[in-house]
C-alpha cells in the first residue's frame, strides 16, 4: 500500500488540478458582480440520507483556495446524515467561498455516496468476519478521494495502483504461459529488482488453485467468479497457505453468501463505479 506521505501528495494534486480546471484565469461570474472586499457565510446543507464523507477533504480545499477562510464543522466524516442537516459553515471572502464551492460539492457528493454504499456492504457482512475491499475501478484522476471514502464507510483499500502490489490476473497468466510460469517469473523479477511487493494471484478454477498453492509466499488468492460450492472447496484447499478473496459479479444479494463460504475478503468494483451522488448544496446565509 502507498504511504501516508504519498497519499497526501495525491490529495494535493487532485485539489490543484481541479481548481486549475474549474477556475482557469478567473471566476468571472463572481468577479463581475461581487466586490473583492465582500465577506459572507455559507452552510453546507444535506438534502439526502446517508454517510457523510469528504469533510476533511473540504477543509483542505478551503485552505488551498484561501487560508483565511474560517470553517466550523458540525458533522464529521463517517457520521450518518439526513435531509436538513448542516455539515459545516464557512465564512470569509465571498469570492473565495464561491471559488471553492463546486470542488467541495462535487467531491463530497461522490465521496458520501461511496461511503454510504460501503457502509451498507459492511453492515451486510456483520458477523461473518469477512471484510470488503475496493478495487482500481475508480474515476481517473480522483482515485485517492474515492478510496478515502471507502475507508470512511468502514471498508478497506485494495492496492492503490499498479506499483504498490503484484496482482497476477487472467491476462497476465495467459500471456506468461500459465499460472506456474507467471508466479515463478514474478518471483524472479522481484528478486532481480530488489523489490518487496505482496503477490496476489487470480484463480479461475480449482485446478489453478492447486497450482498456486504449490508456491510459498503468495499473499492472497483471488477466487474469481466461482460459485458458492467451489468457493468453499477453494477455501478448504488454500487453508492457511494464503489469504482468500472472492470477486466477480458479487452484489448485495450474493455478498453475504460468499462471505459464509469462509473467504477473508470480498472485493467489489461497485463501491466506486456504481454509485449515485448524495445530494448536498452550499447555501449563502443572509
N, C-alpha and C positions, 0 to 999 in steps of 0.2 A: 504494500500500500504506500501511497505517497506520504511524505512527511507533512507536518503542520505548516512548516515554512513554505513548502511547495503549494499547498492548498491555499494559504493566504495570498500567495503571489497570483494564483489563478483568479481569486476573487477580485483583486485589484485590477487585473487585466480586463475582467468582464465589465467592471464599472467604467473604466477608462474608455473602453471600446464602445460601450452602449451610449455614454454621454457624447462621444465623438459622432456616432451615427445619428443621434437624435437632435443634437444642438447645432452641429456644423459651425457656421460663422456667427451664430447668434439665434436666440429665441425671439424672432422679430415680432411675433404676435404680442408678446409681453412687453418687449422694448418699445413698441409703438404706442402703447396706451397706459403704461404704468411707470411712474417716476422712479428713478434709481434709488431715491431715498425712502420709498414706501416700505412700510413694515406691515406684517399681517400674521395671522394664525390660522391653522387648518387642522382638521381632525381626520384620522384615517378610520372610516366607517365600514363596518361589516354589514353586508346585505345578503348573507348566506349562512349556512351552518356547516361546521367542520372543525379542523385543527388549524390554528394559525401558524404560519411559518414564514420566515423572511424578515422578522423584526430586526434581528441583529444585522442582517444584510442592509436593511433600510437605513440603519444608523450609519453604516459605512458610506452609503450613497450620499446622505445628507452632509456628512463630514467632508466627503470628496468635493461636493458642489460648493459648500460654504461652511467653513469650520465655526462660524459664528451662530449658525442655526442652533436653536435650543429645542431638544426633544424630550417630551415626557412620556414614558412608556407605561401604559396601564395593563396591558396583557402581553405576556412573554411567549416566545416560541414554544410550541408544543402544547399550549393550552387550548381547551375547547372554546369555540366562539359560536354566537348565534346572531341572527338578524338584529341590528340595532346597537350592537356592542361597538365601543370606541377603543381601538387598539393603542393609539398614540395621538399626541398633539405635537405639532411642530410650529415654531414661531421664529420670526426674524424677517429678513429681507423677502419681500413678496416675489421678487424676480427669482431669487434662489429657490424658493419653495416650488414655483412653477417649473423651473428647470429640472428639478429632481422628481417631480410628480410622476411622470409616465414610467420612468425606470423603476421607481419604488412600487408602483401598482402592478406593472407587468410581471416583475419578479415575484412579488408577494402573492399575487393571484395564482401563479403557476406553482410556486413552492408550497402554498397552502393546499392546493389540490393534490399534489403528490404526497404531502404529509398526511392528509386525510385518508387517501386510499391506502397508504402504507399502514396507518393505524388500524384501519378496518381489517386488513390482512393479518396483522399481528394479533388482533382480537380473535380472528377465526382459528389461529394456531394455538391459542392458550391451552396449556395443559399437555401439549404434545412434546415439548422440548425442541421442536423444530423452529429454526429461525428463517426469516425472509430476507432475501438478498436482492439488490438491484442488478442491473446489467449495464453494458455500454450502449444500450439503445436509448440514447439521450439526444437532446436537441444540440446540434453542432454549435460550439462556442459558449454554451452555458452549462456544460456538464457539472461543473463544481457546485453550482447552486442547486441543481436537481438532485445530486447525490447528498448534499447537505440536507435537503428536505426529507429524503428517505430516512436519514438518521433522526431528524426531529420527530418523525412519525413513529419511531421505535424500531425501524428496520436496520439492517446492516449493509455496508457497502461491499460490493464485489471489487475486483481490481478497478483501478481508476482508468487506466488506459493500456495501450499495448506494451508499454515499457516497464510496468511495475509488477508483472506476474506473467508466467508462461501459461498459456491455455491452448492445448492441442485439441482442435475441433475436427470435425469430419473432413474438411478440405485439407487441413494440414496433414492428417493421417493418410488421405488418399494420394496427395502429392508426394508424400515421403515414401510411399510404397507399403504402408501398413502400420498397425499400432506399434509393434515392437521396434520397427525401424525409426519411427517418429520419436519414440521415447529415448532410444539409445543415442540418436543423433542430437537430441536436445541436451542430454546429459553431457555428451562430448563438447557441445557448443558452450555450455555454461562453464565447464572446466577450462576450456581453452581460453575463454574470455574473462575468467576470474569473476564470474557473476554469481550472486547468491539470490536466485529468484525461485519462489514456490512454483511447483508444477501441478496444473490441473489437466486431467485428460478426459475427453468425452468418450463415452461408450455408447454404441448404437444397439448392441445386443449382448446377451450373456457370454457369447464366445469372446467378444472384445474385453469384457470384464475379466475373464480368466487370463487373458494375455496381459492386461495391465497389472494385475496383482502379482505377476512374476517379478516385477521390478520393485526395488526398495526406493524410498524417498519420494513417493508420489504424495503430494499434499492432499489432493481430493479427487475423487472420481465423479464425473458428471454423468448421471444416469439419465440419458436424454430420450424423451418420447417413449418411455417404457409404459406398459400397462401396470395396473396395481400388483398383479401376481408376480410379474417378472421383476418389478421393483423390489418386492420383498425378497425374492431369490437373490437379486444383486446385492442387497444389503447384507444378507447372510453370507454370501461368498466373500465379500470385502472384509467383513468383521472389523478388526482394529488395524488392518493394513493401510487404510487410508480413510480420509473423511468422505462423506457421501453427500451428494447434492442432486436433487431432481429438477428437471426443467423441461420445457417444451409443451406449449399449449395449456399450461395449468392455469385454471381460472378460479374464481371464488367458489364455484360449485364443486371443484375437484381438489382444491388446495388441502383441506384437512384430511381427505382420504389418502393423499400421497404422504402427508406427514405421518399418518398412522402406519405407513409401511416401514417406518423407522429411520428415514433419512434425517440427517442433521440439518440440512439446509434445503430451501426451495428458492430458486431464482426466478424472477418474474420481470420481463421487459415491460409489462403493462403498468408497472408502478410509475414509469416515466414517459412512456409513449402513448398511453391511452387514458388521459385524464381531462376533465373539464374544469377550467379555471374557477376558483372560488371568487364570488362577486364582492369586490371591495371598491371603495371610492375615497378620494381625498377631497374634502369639502372645506371651503373657506368659512371661517367663523366671523360674523359681523362684530 
